[in-house]
Amino acid sequence: MDHIGQIFRPPSEAQSLLLQISLGCSHNKCTYCAMYDHPDQGFRIKKWATIAADIDEAADWSKDNLTIRRVFLCDGDALILPQDFLEKVLLTLREKIPTVRRVGIYGDARSILRKSPAQLLRLKELGLGIVYHGVESGDEQVLSQVQKGSTAAQAVESALLLKEAGLRHSVMVMLGLAGVENSLRHAAATAKILTAMDPPFVGALTTTLVPGTPLFAQAESGDFVLPDPWGMLEELRIIIRESHFTRCRFHSNHASNHLPLSLNLPTDKDKALGMLDQVLDRRDDDDLKPEYLRGL
């Protein structure tokens, strides 16, 4: 497989074929992110001949009894690629690897809203099953400060579009992204937007200060103060308490998180809040994931 630079995928795509159809992120301005800073990973679409060769290689694996059920299309916000190109990728996967049952992709409000309802429905018909969307926060001021490139209102609109097309929507939010000063406001606004979006999957990640990013520089200068682990868990508690879902699989078990949780909401809400209350009351470091096990 032709993989250039650093390859990222959601935790739930751990067993998927990682097919890199584009490089980098078309936005790549978020102040907390260094995912696509590799010198060879400037945003561009990969040559079709390279993608086709990768699909052929994977098809050969499948013929050798390595059954491929899921594919994840990398990089960054690959959903922003032209519609005809994405259709070509999905059609080729269907033709060459008929065992594939679901294709996943990263997309944000900008890329989702560039597609018409008919285009999203067509991608669904061709095998696209889930869109992973980094919403990060429901607070408009925070989104502006971190240069997200989209608004909370646009995130809600994008969720409605995906729902209409029958596409599953996995939303990521970031604990600590507002810093200590606006922590509680960020958490409450994030709970509000999650309620409005009502996605079937949510992942709560913990903000990590990455050297070389603008957010890291702000922390070094004292303009940004990251909440401590207990502050992060206070935010998580607010988000769980104040979010209202129809049916949601809620995770905070990313490598970055201090306290791994995997919940069915609303069923597990009271149980989760009770556990968080106990952990926050004790404030015992032994309740948290050791720092050496945490990562991006």
C-alpha positions in Angstrom: 0.0 0.0 0.0 1.2 3.5 -0.9 1.1 5.4 2.4 2.7 8.8 2.5 3.4 10.7 5.8 1.5 9.9 8.9 -1.7 7.9 8.6 -4.5 8.6 11.1 -7.8 6.7 11.6 -10.5 6.6 14.2 -10.1 4.0 16.9 -13.2 2.1 15.6 -11.4 1.6 12.2 -8.6 -0.4 13.7 -9.4 -3.5 11.6 -10.2 -1.6 8.4 -8.2 -1.4 5.2 -6.6 2.1 5.3 -6.8 3.4 1.7 -5.1 6.8 1.3 -6.9 8.6 -1.5 -5.7 12.1 -0.6 -2.9 13.7 1.4 -3.3 16.1 4.4 -6.2 18.3 5.2 -7.7 21.0 3.0 -8.1 23.3 6.0 -5.1 22.5 8.1 -5.3 25.7 10.2 -6.7 24.4 13.5 -4.4 25.8 16.3 -4.3 22.5 18.2 -3.5 20.1 15.3 -0.2 18.9 13.9 -1.6 15.7 12.3 -0.6 16.7 8.7 2.5 18.7 9.2 4.7 16.1 7.5 6.6 17.9 4.6 5.2 15.4 2.0 1.7 15.7 3.2 0.4 19.0 1.8 -3.2 18.7 0.7 -3.7 17.1 -2.7 -5.6 14.2 -4.3 -3.5 11.1 -5.0 -3.0 10.0 -8.6 -5.7 7.5 -9.7 -3.1 5.0 -10.9 -1.7 4.8 -7.4 -5.1 4.4 -5.7 -6.1 1.8 -8.3 -2.9 -0.2 -7.6 -3.6 -0.1 -3.9 -7.1 -1.4 -4.4 -5.8 -4.2 -6.7 -3.3 -5.1 -4.0 -6.0 -5.3 -1.4 -8.1 -7.4 -3.7 -5.3 -9.9 -4.0 -5.2 -10.1 -0.2 -8.9 -10.8 -0.2 -8.4 -13.6 -2.8 -5.8 -15.1 -0.4 -8.5 -15.5 2.3 -7.9 -12.2 4.1 -11.5 -11.0 4.0 -11.8 -7.2 4.0 -15.1 -6.0 5.5 -14.3 -2.4 6.1 -12.3 0.3 4.4 -11.4 3.8 5.8 -10.5 6.5 3.3 -7.6 8.7 4.4 -6.5 11.5 4.8 -8.0 14.4 6.8 -11.3 15.6 5.4 -11.3 13.3 2.4 -15.1 13.9 2.0 -14.2 17.3 0.5 -12.9 15.6 -2.6 -14.9 16.0 -5.9 -18.0 13.9 -6.0 -17.1 12.1 -9.2 -13.7 11.1 -7.7 -15.3 9.7 -4.6 -17.9 7.8 -6.6 -15.1 6.3 -8.7 -13.3 5.1 -5.6 -16.4 3.5 -4.1 -17.4 1.9 -7.4 -13.9 0.4 -7.8 -13.9 -0.9 -4.2 -17.3 -2.5 -4.9 -16.1 -4.1 -8.1 -12.7 -5.3 -6.9 -13.4 -6.2 -3.3 -17.1 -7.3 -3.0 -16.7 -8.4 0.6 -16.5 -4.8 1.8 -19.6 -3.9 3.9 -18.8 -0.4 5.0 -16.5 2.5 4.0 -15.7 5.3 6.4 -14.3 8.7 5.9 -13.3 11.9 7.8 -15.5 14.9 7.0 -16.2 18.2 8.7 -19.0 20.8 8.3 -17.3 22.4 5.4 -17.0 19.2 3.4 -20.4 17.8 4.3 -22.2 21.1 3.4 -20.4 21.1 0.0 -22.4 18.0 -0.9 -26.1 18.1 -1.9 -28.5 15.7 -0.3 -28.6 13.7 -3.6 -24.8 13.5 -3.6 -24.6 12.2 -0.1 -27.4 9.7 -0.8 -25.4 8.5 -3.9 -22.3 8.0 -1.8 -24.4 6.0 0.7 -25.7 3.8 -2.1 -22.2 3.1 -3.3 -21.0 1.9 0.1 -20.1 4.9 2.2 -21.5 4.1 5.7 -20.0 6.5 8.2 -18.6 10.0 8.4 -16.3 10.9 11.3 -16.7 14.6 12.1 -14.4 16.6 14.5 -16.9 19.1 15.9 -14.6 19.8 18.9 -16.8 22.4 20.7 -20.3 23.9 20.6 -19.0 27.3 21.7 -18.7 29.7 18.8 -16.0 31.7 20.5 -13.8 28.6 21.0 -14.3 27.5 17.4 -13.2 30.9 16.2 -10.2 31.0 18.5 -8.9 27.6 17.4 -9.6 28.5 13.7 -11.9 25.6 13.2 -13.2 27.0 9.9 -16.8 26.3 10.6 -19.5 27.2 13.1 -21.7 25.3 15.6 -24.7 26.1 13.4 -23.0 24.6 10.4 -22.2 21.5 12.4 -25.9 21.0 13.3 -26.9 21.6 9.7 -24.3 19.0 8.5 -25.7 16.4 11.0 -29.2 16.9 9.6 -27.9 16.3 6.0 -26.1 13.1 7.0 -29.2 11.9 8.8 -31.4 12.5 5.7 -28.9 10.5 3.6 -29.0 7.6 6.0 -25.2 8.0 6.8 -24.0 7.2 10.2 -22.4 10.2 12.0 -19.6 9.8 14.5 -18.8 13.1 16.3 -15.6 14.0 18.1 -15.4 16.7 20.8 -12.4 17.9 22.7 -12.2 18.2 26.5 -10.1 21.2 27.6 -10.1 23.0 24.3 -11.3 26.3 25.9 -8.7 26.3 28.6 -9.3 26.8 32.2 -11.0 30.2 31.9 -13.8 29.1 29.6 -13.9 25.4 30.6 -17.5 25.2 32.0 -19.0 27.4 29.2 -17.3 25.2 26.6 -18.6 22.0 28.2 -22.2 23.3 28.4 -22.2 24.6 24.8 -20.8 21.2 23.7 -23.6 19.4 25.4 -26.0 21.7 23.7 -24.7 21.1 20.2 -24.5 17.3 20.8 -28.2 17.3 21.8 -29.1 19.3 18.6 -27.0 17.0 16.4 -28.1 13.8 18.2 -25.5 11.5 16.5 -25.4 7.8 17.1 -21.7 7.9 18.1 -19.7 10.5 20.1 -16.0 10.4 21.1 -14.7 12.7 23.7 -11.0 13.3 23.3 -8.6 15.2 25.6 -6.8 18.2 24.3 -3.1 17.6 24.1 -0.5 20.4 23.7 1.6 19.4 20.7 4.9 21.2 20.2 5.0 23.4 17.1 1.3 24.2 17.1 -0.1 27.7 17.8 -2.0 26.4 20.9 1.3 25.1 22.3 2.9 28.5 21.8 -0.1 30.1 23.5 0.4 27.8 26.5 4.1 28.5 26.6 3.4 32.3 26.7 0.7 31.9 29.4 -2.1 33.0 27.1 -3.7 29.5 27.4 -3.9 27.3 30.5 -4.9 23.7 29.9 -7.2 22.2 32.6 -5.7 19.5 34.8 -7.1 16.0 34.6 -9.8 16.8 37.2 -10.9 19.8 35.2 -11.1 17.6 32.1 -13.3 15.2 34.0 -15.5 18.1 35.2 -16.1 18.9 31.6 -16.8 15.3 30.7 -19.4 15.2 33.5 -21.2 18.3 32.3 -21.3 17.0 28.7 -22.7 13.6 29.8 -25.2 15.2 32.2 -26.5 17.9 29.9 -26.5 16.0 26.6 -29.8 14.4 25.5 -29.5 11.6 22.9 -32.1 9.4 21.3 -29.6 6.5 21.2 -25.8 7.1 21.3 -22.7 5.1 21.8 -20.5 7.5 23.8 -16.8 6.9 24.3 -14.0 8.6 26.2 -11.6 5.8 25.6 -9.2 7.5 23.2 -5.5 7.2 23.9 -5.6 10.8 25.1 -8.2 10.3 27.8 -7.5 10.2 31.5 -10.5 8.0 32.4 -11.7 5.5 29.7 -15.5 5.2 29.5 -17.7 3.4 27.0 -21.4 4.2 27.5 -24.8 3.6 25.9 -26.7 6.9 26.4 -29.1 7.6 27.8 -29.2 4.2 29.4 -25.9 4.5 31.2 -26.1 8.2 32.1 -26.9 7.8 35.9 -24.3 5.1 36.3 -21.6 7.2 34.5 -22.4 10.3 36.5 -22.2 8.4 39.7 -18.8 7.0 38.8 -17.5 10.4 37.8 -18.8 11.9 41.1 -16.8 9.3 43.0 -13.6 9.9 41.0 -13.9 13.7 41.3 -14.6 13.4 45.0 -11.5 11.2 45.6 -9.1 13.0 43.2 -6.9 10.0 43.5 -4.3 9.7 40.6 -4.6 5.9 40.9 -8.1 6.2 39.3 -6.6 7.8 36.2 -4.8 6.2 33.2 -1.0 6.5 33.8 0.6 9.3 31.8 2.9 7.0 30.0 -0.1 5.2 28.5 -1.7 8.4 27.2 -1.0 9.6 23.7 -2.5 11.3 20.7 
